[in-house]
Amino acid sequence: METFDLLMQGFSIALEPLNLALVIFGCALGLFIGAMPGLGSVNGVAILLPMTFLVPPTGAIIFLAAIYYGAMYGGAISSIMLGIPGASTAVATTFDGRPLALAGKADQALITAAGASFIGGTISVVLFTLFAPPLAEVALAFGAAEEFALMMLAFATFIGLGGDDIPKTLFSIFIGLVLSAVGLDIISGEPRLIFGDLPGFFHGINFLVLAIGIYGIGEMLWTIESSHGGVKVSQASFSIRRIATHLKGLKHSLKASLMGSFLGYFVGILPAAGATPGSIMAYGMAKTMSKDPDSFGKGNIEGVAAPESANNAASTGSMLPMLTLGIPGSPTTAILLGGMVIWGLEPGPMLFVEHQSFVWGLIASLYVANLFAMLINLAFIPAFIGVLRMPFTILAPIIFVLCLVGGYAPTQNMHDVWLILIFGIVGYLMRKLDYPLAPAVLAIVLGPLAETSMRQALLMSDGNLMIFIERPISGPIMGSAVVLFLLPLLKLFRKSRVPASD
Amino acid sequence: MRRAELLMALVLGAFSAYLMVKSAELPIGWIPDEGPGGGAFPFWLAFGMLLCCVWIVARWVRRKSPPSRSTEPYLAVTTRSTIIRVIVALTLMIGAIHIIGIYLSIPLFLLYYLRVMGGHRWPLSVAVSVITPVVSFFFFEIALRITLPKGYTEPLFYPLYDIFM
């Protein structure tokens, strides 16, 4: 019952006029960002984080969480209407959403997507409310060794579950960690890695510089290249009666939505997995569970409901380790975590003790955001379809300007603006060669924490690496990290042995 | 694509080696009662980067990774010029901020992008180019009290400061 009381207190914060306005505005903006092809939650949060310095920290994080939520709803719009995923999280929605739109059932697909997202969001927020306090309590017992082991586990999931080229994933993790080490050494206070003796490197490389570079400039370059051909917007007709019929029709896809919600939530908790693989897995599950698997890919409404409920559930799921353990569950939550550190709200178990009202205000705002995202989505579907017709040559330059001005604002140093440009271009060139970049963003956020906890743990054990394995909680975590590291390697060896024996 | 894959791995490998040398400026070994030296963390990570690059090159030689098998050009001919123009325009804009300030370079960049690259009509191009910096001014300078760089155009803003601050 204590949880319930705390949640009610949270609602009193989330429903304050300013916070409520921020939730509604954030949802609308998130829907817009999600609907634009090429922009997803991570881009929106990275580019808009500097703008939130206008409001108090609680309001700012509520606003960003609302954008995160809205973008998950919005991604479906361009998946269905254009056949291009509005964000990577909505890739699976195109499989059946596009055929439905081509068959003249765009309205049914859009409304099912909104309804399924709402189901996914609601179930996952309830699960979040139940899981978070006990997990935070357990995490209170964690020391430096456990912290470091958890971070190793986070990185290991990228290797074991990321599915990308292994040496390139590892490289991305390493470079993110090295970039986080630039500046003054945390323990001795000596300057290190000051390239070319530029004074701008003394305050280190802010995670936002890398995030805006990769998810702002780099993403725009990527979209300019990939969207070169024309796109065709499908037609959709709407009336109150049809909306009501389709909302009633939601019960036919309820099973798929429920399955997607639970699967998405648990996949979302894993650092490397998040909403994109969560929604694809949910699609696959829905297909195997269905009585009529052959209709998938040709316009089965369950093929829209499952991934859409899963990606919303996963976005909530990825907040769980971020808030309770201080380990982000997705690139978007990594940026949120970095933002919270700027505002002096260090995520982790202590947050639940020291900033109780903030935590519960944020959780309650997720309930509110979920409701408003659905209402705004349903009410303004025609407006968001209009957004898709906006030429990219207007949007792209404005986003470029926003990236540069936003990148300048936190430190007010032109040095950072140049770095954003360099990271953007290099990130774009690396992405073309299949280098995954999300691990680097996660690494630069976790880097300072990883280094401190590793050095503290080694100090305690006087240089004995066994400390990470011997301690009762750290040991099993480290063990699972090692298994995840080795998993793909084993696969590699088996693959290379098979052709040799032929 | 195949050549780009090798080139990228070599450049990143060289960068890793440079990072190792740079990290070694601080002690990288064990300091009694202090733990690992300040350079140890980045040094060993940069060493890891270098190993990854060697690994990537090894996979390139054996044509294991998709880009090392691809025969497509790294930058498609159809989009290459657009990408290069965008990058050049961005670089020029950031460079110009140092001299003519943000409130002149942003409109010039927007005007170029919208009118020349986007082929939009003059009224729309001018409107976007004027509204964006005006909104930025009110948001950053007035609401957030963050002064954006103005270069040699700083004196032009004195009257505005008098009115709003």
Interface residues (C-beta under 8 A of the other chain):
Chain A: M51 F53 L54 D165 P167 K168 L170 F171 F174 I175 L177 V178 A181 D185 I187 S188 E190 R192 L193 F195 I217 L221 I224 E225 H228 P391 T393 I394 A396 P397 I398 F400 V401 L404 V405 Y408 A409 Q412 M414 V417 W418 L421 I425 L429 M430 K432 L433 D434 E451 M454 R455 Q456 L458 L459 G463
Chain B: M1 A4 E5 M8 L12 L19 K22 S23 E25 L26 W30 E34 G35 P36 G37 G38 G39 F41 P42 L45 A46 G48 M49 C52 C53 W55 I56 R59 S65 P66 P67 Y74 L75 A76 T78 T79 T82 I83 V86 I87 L90 T91 M93 I94 I97 H98 I102 I106 F109 L110 Y113 L114 M117 G118 G119 H120 L124 V128 T132 S136 F139 F140 A143 L144 I146 T147 L148 P149
